[in-house]
């Protein structure tokens, strides 16, 4: 009889699959309202109709990281298994979610697919604004600036090749910003002298559109337009040109943008009129004065 019971237990253990990671996002606080269940990495909640709608969460299995921008960017907070009736300052701001490994909150392996050495990538760091006081040139992932002696010192940078993500905490945590090729003589909105880690991004879970691919892939042109500076307020996504943002209820309202793919021309008047400027892939926490709260049309190149 004992042998028979042992065989039953063994058979049950073989038949039952490992329990999947699972988190449930709720539209309202205290686990009320419409909800969605996640069991795998979700780089953009917009495809579930749930971007910027979460106010509470139950983590039923695993450790999950929730971020305020698609593709695990912006402000990210990690939750262990448990019930969270309020997301506090992140309520109605969650745009992506993923399972994270390791025992430490916020850990994300450096060699996670889609991150790491992006091949032909190079960025030059400076200690002062306006490219004063060269610090170092990076070509590979650096998860912690502190051992290299320039933690919290970067005040300006030049991205010579590739697209780079810089984060205010080590191991790519805290507040993260993405910079495409170009010269950044000043780091706006409190990012000066705060960066602690950097990495080039490529296809996969990095700076990509749905399904992977490079930011500059013309088949995945996307731009996100925000109502307020520093990516605040309402936002809309565009994947094709639009002659008049009035049709989207967004005319003369935009103050910041994130270009996820392609090069976009943004104009102050409808039908490519007025003042126009080009924006390459990257994050722009404040539009130039001649476009801020004046944007009326947008076109991918």
Secondary structure as GFF3:
##gff-version 3
##sequence-region A 1 301
A	DSSP	alpha_helix	2	15	.	.	.	ID=ss1
A	DSSP	beta_strand	22	28	.	.	.	ID=ss2
A	DSSP	three_ten_helix	29	31	.	.	.	ID=ss3
A	DSSP	beta_strand	32	38	.	.	.	ID=ss4
A	DSSP	three_ten_helix	45	48	.	.	.	ID=ss5
A	DSSP	beta_strand	56	61	.	.	.	ID=ss6
A	DSSP	beta_strand	64	69	.	.	.	ID=ss7
A	DSSP	beta_strand	73	79	.	.	.	ID=ss8
A	DSSP	beta_strand	82	84	.	.	.	ID=ss9
A	DSSP	three_ten_helix	88	90	.	.	.	ID=ss10
A	DSSP	beta_strand	96	99	.	.	.	ID=ss11
A	DSSP	beta_strand	122	128	.	.	.	ID=ss12
A	DSSP	three_ten_helix	129	131	.	.	.	ID=ss13
A	DSSP	beta_strand	132	138	.	.	.	ID=ss14
A	DSSP	three_ten_helix	146	148	.	.	.	ID=ss15
A	DSSP	beta_strand	156	161	.	.	.	ID=ss16
A	DSSP	beta_strand	164	169	.	.	.	ID=ss17
A	DSSP	three_ten_helix	170	172	.	.	.	ID=ss18
A	DSSP	beta_strand	173	179	.	.	.	ID=ss19
A	DSSP	beta_strand	182	184	.	.	.	ID=ss20
A	DSSP	beta_strand	197	200	.	.	.	ID=ss21
A	DSSP	three_ten_helix	218	220	.	.	.	ID=ss22
A	DSSP	beta_strand	222	228	.	.	.	ID=ss23
A	DSSP	three_ten_helix	229	231	.	.	.	ID=ss24
A	DSSP	beta_strand	232	238	.	.	.	ID=ss25
A	DSSP	three_ten_helix	245	248	.	.	.	ID=ss26
A	DSSP	beta_strand	256	261	.	.	.	ID=ss27
A	DSSP	beta_strand	264	267	.	.	.	ID=ss28
A	DSSP	beta_strand	276	279	.	.	.	ID=ss29
A	DSSP	beta_strand	282	284	.	.	.	ID=ss30
A	DSSP	beta_strand	297	300	.	.	.	ID=ss31
###
